[in-house]
């Protein structure tokens, strides 16, 4: 897990929802990606049972990953950028608002 993930979750007050054993990150920005995000998530979920699965992201690949595993997708749209036209289950410009959903 990149060191920025725990810092980010703590800053937003979301760390208690995502313990170290139930969060991960995939760098899909590299052209040398060996596996796609949805395959990494699929591997992670294999054999596990969760009441709810949420995928929070800001890209089409994040939303596709959620759909691939039947998760609820939450599209984060940066406040300073136009809203992306993606078919997400939920949308937010402030990640603190998703605490009610979780």
C-alpha positions as CSV (number, residue, x, y, z in Angstrom):
1,X,0.0,0.0,0.0
2,X,1.5,3.4,-0.9
3,X,2.2,5.4,2.2
4,X,-0.2,8.1,1.0
5,X,-3.2,5.9,1.4
6,X,-3.2,5.8,5.2
7,X,-2.5,9.6,5.3
8,X,-5.3,10.3,2.9
9,X,-7.8,8.1,4.8
10,X,-6.8,9.6,8.2
11,X,-7.2,13.2,6.9
12,X,-10.7,12.4,5.7
13,X,-11.7,10.5,8.8
14,X,-12.3,7.3,6.8
15,X,-9.4,5.2,8.2
16,X,-11.7,3.2,10.5
17,X,-13.7,2.0,7.5
18,X,-10.6,0.6,5.7
19,X,-8.2,-1.3,7.9
20,X,-4.8,-2.4,6.5
21,X,-6.1,-5.9,5.6
22,X,-9.0,-4.5,3.5
23,X,-7.5,-1.8,1.3
24,X,-5.1,-1.8,-1.6
25,X,-4.0,0.4,-4.5
26,X,-3.1,-0.3,-8.1
27,X,-1.1,2.1,-10.3
28,X,-3.0,2.1,-13.6
29,X,-1.2,5.2,-14.8
30,X,1.9,3.3,-15.9
31,X,2.1,1.9,-19.4
32,X,3.8,-1.2,-18.0
33,X,0.9,-2.4,-15.9
34,X,1.0,-6.2,-15.6
35,X,-2.6,-6.6,-14.3
36,X,-5.7,-4.5,-14.6
37,X,-7.4,-3.0,-11.6
38,X,-10.4,-5.3,-11.9
39,X,-8.3,-8.4,-11.9
40,X,-6.4,-7.3,-8.8
41,X,-9.7,-6.7,-7.0
42,X,-11.1,-9.9,-8.2
43,X,-8.1,-11.8,-6.9
44,X,-8.4,-10.0,-3.6
45,X,-12.1,-10.8,-3.2
46,X,-11.7,-14.5,-4.1
47,X,-12.9,-16.7,-1.3
48,X,-13.8,-13.7,1.0
49,X,-17.3,-12.6,2.0
50,X,-18.2,-9.0,2.5
51,X,-21.6,-7.5,3.3
52,X,-20.9,-4.5,1.0
53,X,-18.1,-3.6,-1.4
54,X,-17.5,0.0,-2.3
55,X,-15.0,1.2,-5.0
56,X,-14.1,4.9,-4.7
57,X,-12.3,6.4,-7.6
58,X,-12.0,9.2,-10.1
59,X,-11.7,7.4,-13.4
60,X,-13.6,5.2,-15.8
61,X,-11.3,2.3,-14.9
62,X,-12.3,2.7,-11.3
63,X,-16.0,2.6,-12.2
64,X,-15.5,-0.4,-14.5
65,X,-13.7,-2.2,-11.7
66,X,-16.6,-1.7,-9.4
67,X,-19.1,-3.0,-12.0
68,X,-16.8,-6.0,-12.8
69,X,-17.1,-7.3,-9.2
70,X,-20.7,-6.1,-8.5
71,X,-19.5,-3.3,-6.1
72,X,-21.1,0.0,-5.4
73,X,-19.2,2.6,-7.4
74,X,-18.5,6.1,-5.9
75,X,-17.2,8.6,-8.4
76,X,-15.1,11.3,-6.9
77,X,-15.1,14.4,-9.0
78,X,-12.4,16.9,-8.3
79,X,-14.1,20.2,-7.3
80,X,-12.0,22.2,-9.7
81,X,-12.7,20.0,-12.7
82,X,-15.8,19.4,-14.8
83,X,-18.0,16.5,-13.7
84,X,-17.1,13.3,-15.6
85,X,-19.9,11.7,-17.5
86,X,-19.5,8.2,-16.1
87,X,-22.2,5.8,-14.9
88,X,-21.4,5.5,-11.2
89,X,-23.8,4.5,-8.5
90,X,-22.9,7.6,-6.4
91,X,-21.0,10.8,-7.0
92,X,-19.3,13.2,-4.7
93,X,-16.9,16.2,-4.7
94,X,-16.2,15.8,-1.0
95,X,-15.1,12.3,0.2
96,X,-16.2,13.1,3.7
97,X,-19.8,12.9,2.5
98,X,-19.5,9.2,1.8
99,X,-19.2,8.3,5.5
100,X,-23.0,8.2,5.7
101,X,-23.0,5.7,2.9
102,X,-20.4,3.5,4.5
